[in-house]
Amino acid sequence: MKTKALCQFLREQSGSMSDKWLSARTVEPVSVYSINVPDKVTADLREQNQHFIHTLINLLENPAADRMSSWAQEIAVKRAASETPLYRTIQQFRRFRLIFLETAEAYILSHEDEFSIHDLLSFSKQVHSAFDHAIELFTRYYHQVSDARMEAHKTMIYKQTTPVIPISDEIGVLPIVGDLDMHRAAMITESAISKAEQLNLSRIVIDLSGVLVIDTMVAGQLFKMMQMLKLLGIQVTITGIRPEIAQTSIQLGIDFGDLATFGQLKHALKYLYKE
């Protein structure tokens, strides 16, 4: 009963707590939490904080009715989208935790005869546990969203930086440059096949001179791409195979014997134009 009355008091003070939190902001460069953000952003922050307060109090009253996950996920998506650094949101959790505890303390001091030491310690543990729970959920979702955005960004870069360059109506060049992992190799495969079909190419030159290191799985993926291109009726020519890559291919059992290979791109093009 005592805790229920305290929670009701905290619920009634939710607006005041949000106001204290917002008024304590400072000027922060490129931050959604800066005091000089547009009024719309401030209004959104207040609404999000109000939602957090009521979700938190509901959790304190009934741990079985935990709705913190949906709140944390929603905020994580918004903070990641605005590129707000994780540490800035963690700072706000710390600041608001103090405001929440100070508000609870004000009620307890005015009703101190109703609370035992055990009551105070128990409530304090509940509050800290609830805040920690919220932070853990937010951090987890924030990393998931950030990782997904990073993967999408990498995919976009890979598609843009590994083009099939048409040099005639029938011939295209696929220059592969930089580090290769399975994800990028798969993206190159998808992009190369799609572009080769779109351009209606009959021949494609894959230049590997810009690839320094390649592991067995990536070599296998590239070989798979070459076989898929052949099945589509596209003649594949390989240039710039380094000794290390050739050795990896041999160890993997990949046979380039049925593919035309050249040390340099210019030699392959000279050969193809002669045909």
C-alpha positions in Angstrom: 0.0 0.0 0.0 2.8 2.4 0.9 4.6 1.7 -2.4 1.4 2.1 -4.3 0.8 5.5 -2.8 4.4 6.5 -3.6 4.0 5.3 -7.2 0.8 7.3 -7.5 2.6 10.4 -6.3 5.4 9.8 -8.8 2.9 9.5 -11.6 1.3 12.7 -10.6 4.7 14.4 -10.6 5.6 13.1 -14.0 5.1 16.5 -15.7 7.3 18.2 -13.1 10.0 15.6 -13.5 10.1 16.0 -17.3 10.3 19.8 -16.9 13.2 19.5 -14.5 15.0 17.2 -16.9 14.5 19.4 -19.9 15.4 22.6 -18.0 18.7 21.0 -17.0 19.9 20.6 -20.6 23.0 22.4 -21.8 24.2 23.4 -25.2 25.7 20.3 -26.8 27.1 20.2 -30.4 25.0 18.2 -32.8 22.9 16.5 -30.1 19.1 15.9 -29.9 19.5 16.6 -26.1 20.9 20.2 -26.6 18.9 23.0 -25.1 18.9 24.9 -28.3 17.1 22.3 -30.4 13.9 23.2 -32.2 10.7 23.3 -30.2 9.4 20.2 -32.0 12.4 18.2 -30.8 11.9 19.4 -27.3 8.2 18.4 -27.4 9.2 15.0 -28.7 11.7 14.6 -25.9 9.1 15.5 -23.3 6.6 13.0 -24.8 9.2 10.2 -24.8 10.2 11.0 -21.2 6.6 11.0 -20.1 6.1 7.6 -21.8 9.3 6.3 -20.0 8.1 7.6 -16.6 4.7 5.8 -16.8 6.4 2.6 -18.2 8.9 2.7 -15.3 6.2 3.2 -12.7 4.1 0.5 -14.1 7.1 -1.8 -13.9 7.7 -0.9 -10.3 4.0 -1.6 -9.4 3.8 -4.8 -11.4 7.1 -6.4 -12.6 5.1 -9.0 -14.6 3.7 -6.2 -16.8 7.0 -5.2 -18.3 6.5 -2.8 -21.3 10.0 -1.4 -21.2 11.2 -3.4 -24.2 8.9 -1.6 -26.7 9.8 1.8 -25.3 13.5 1.1 -25.5 13.3 -0.2 -29.0 11.4 2.8 -30.2 13.9 5.3 -28.7 16.9 3.3 -29.9 15.6 3.5 -33.5 15.1 7.2 -33.2 18.5 7.9 -31.5 20.4 5.7 -34.1 18.5 7.5 -36.9 19.6 10.9 -35.6 23.1 9.5 -35.1 23.1 10.4 -31.4 26.1 8.9 -29.8 25.3 6.1 -27.3 27.1 7.8 -24.4 24.9 10.9 -24.7 21.7 8.9 -24.1 23.4 7.0 -21.2 24.2 10.4 -19.7 20.5 11.4 -19.9 19.5 8.1 -18.1 21.9 9.0 -15.3 20.6 12.6 -15.0 16.9 11.6 -15.0 17.5 8.8 -12.5 18.7 11.4 -10.0 15.5 13.5 -10.7 13.3 10.5 -10.2 15.0 9.5 -6.9 14.9 13.1 -5.6 11.2 13.2 -6.3 10.6 9.9 -4.5 12.8 11.2 -1.6 10.5 14.3 -1.3 7.5 12.1 -0.8 9.2 9.7 1.6 10.5 12.6 3.8 7.0 13.9 4.2 5.8 10.4 5.1 8.9 9.1 6.9 6.8 7.6 9.7 5.2 5.2 7.1 8.5 3.8 5.7 11.0 1.5 7.4 14.6 1.1 6.5 13.7 -2.1 4.8 11.0 -0.3 2.7 13.5 2.3 1.6 16.2 -0.2 0.6 13.7 -2.4 -1.2 12.3 0.6 -3.2 15.7 1.9 -4.0 16.8 -1.6 -5.4 13.6 -1.7 -7.5 14.2 1.7 -9.0 17.9 1.1 -9.8 17.0 -2.3 -11.2 14.3 -0.8 -13.4 16.7 1.9 -14.7 19.4 -0.6 -15.4 16.9 -2.8 -17.2 15.9 0.1 -19.4 19.5 1.0 -20.2 20.4 -2.6 -21.1 17.4 -2.9 -23.4 18.1 0.5 -25.0 21.8 -0.4 -25.5 21.0 -3.7 -27.1 18.5 -2.3 -29.5 20.7 0.7 -30.3 23.6 -1.6 -31.3 21.2 -3.8 -33.4 19.9 -0.8 -35.3 23.4 0.7 -35.7 24.8 -2.5 -37.0 21.9 -2.9 -39.5 22.4 0.7 -40.7 26.1 0.0 -41.1 25.5 -3.2 -43.1 23.1 -1.3 -45.3 25.7 1.5 -45.8 28.4 -1.1 -46.6 26.1 -2.8 -49.1 25.4 0.5 -50.8 29.2 1.4 -50.9 30.0 -2.1 -52.3 27.5 -1.7 -55.1 28.8 1.7 -55.9 32.5 0.9 -55.8 32.4 -2.4 -57.7 30.8 -1.5 -61.0 30.8 -3.5 -64.2 32.2 -1.1 -66.7 31.1 -1.6 -70.3 33.9 -0.9 -72.7 32.0 -2.1 -75.8 28.6 -3.4 -76.7 29.7 -6.9 -75.8 32.6 -6.6 -73.3 32.5 -5.4 -69.7 35.2 -5.0 -67.0 34.7 -5.8 -63.3 37.6 -4.3 -61.4 37.7 -5.7 -57.8 39.8 -3.5 -55.4 40.4 -3.7 -51.7 39.7 -6.2 -48.9 37.3 -9.0 -49.7 35.1 -10.8 -47.2 32.2 -13.1 -47.7 29.6 -10.4 -47.5 31.3 -8.2 -50.1 32.0 -11.2 -52.4 28.3 -12.1 -52.3 27.4 -8.5 -53.1 29.9 -8.4 -56.0 28.4 -11.7 -57.3 24.8 -10.3 -57.2 25.8 -7.0 -58.7 28.0 -8.4 -61.5 25.4 -10.9 -62.7 22.6 -8.4 -62.7 24.7 -5.8 -64.5 26.1 -8.2 -67.1 22.5 -9.3 -68.0 21.3 -5.7 -68.0 24.1 -4.7 -70.4 23.6 -7.9 -72.5 27.3 -8.6 -72.3 28.8 -11.7 -73.9 32.2 -11.3 -72.3 33.4 -10.0 -68.9 36.9 -9.4 -67.6 37.3 -9.8 -63.9 40.4 -7.9 -62.8 41.9 -9.0 -59.4 45.0 -6.9 -59.5 43.7 -4.7 -56.7 43.0 -7.6 -54.3 46.0 -8.3 -52.0 44.7 -11.2 -49.9 41.9 -13.7 -50.4 40.8 -16.6 -48.1 39.4 -19.9 -49.2 35.7 -19.1 -48.6 36.0 -15.8 -50.6 37.9 -17.6 -53.4 35.1 -20.2 -53.5 32.4 -17.4 -53.8 34.3 -15.7 -56.7 34.7 -19.1 -58.5 30.9 -19.6 -58.0 30.3 -16.2 -59.6 32.4 -17.1 -62.6 30.6 -20.4 -63.0 27.2 -18.6 -62.9 28.3 -16.1 -65.5 29.4 -19.0 -67.8 26.0 -20.7 -67.3 24.4 -17.4 -68.6 26.5 -17.7 -71.7 29.0 -15.0 -70.7 32.7 -15.7 -71.4 34.8 -15.0 -68.3 38.4 -13.7 -68.5 40.6 -13.3 -65.3 43.4 -10.8 -65.0 45.8 -9.8 -62.3 45.8 -13.0 -60.2 48.6 -12.6 -57.6 50.7 -15.7 -56.7 49.1 -15.8 -53.2 45.6 -15.9 -54.7 46.7 -18.6 -57.2 48.1 -20.6 -54.4 44.9 -20.3 -52.4 42.9 -21.3 -55.4 45.0 -24.4 -55.9 44.7 -25.4 -52.2 40.9 -25.1 -52.6 40.9 -27.2 -55.7 39.6 -24.4 -57.9 40.5 -25.0 -61.5 40.9 -21.9 -63.7 42.1 -24.0 -66.6 38.9 -23.5 -68.6 39.1 -19.7 -68.2 41.3 -17.3 -70.1 43.8 -15.7 -67.7 46.2 -12.8 -68.2 48.7 -11.1 -66.0 47.4 -7.6 -66.8 44.1 -6.1 -67.9 45.6 -4.4 -71.0 46.8 -7.8 -72.3 43.3 -9.3 -71.9 41.6 -6.4 -73.7 44.1 -6.6 -76.5 43.4 -10.3 -76.9 39.6 -9.8 -76.8 39.6 -7.0 -79.4 41.7 -9.2 -81.7 39.1 -12.0 -81.7 
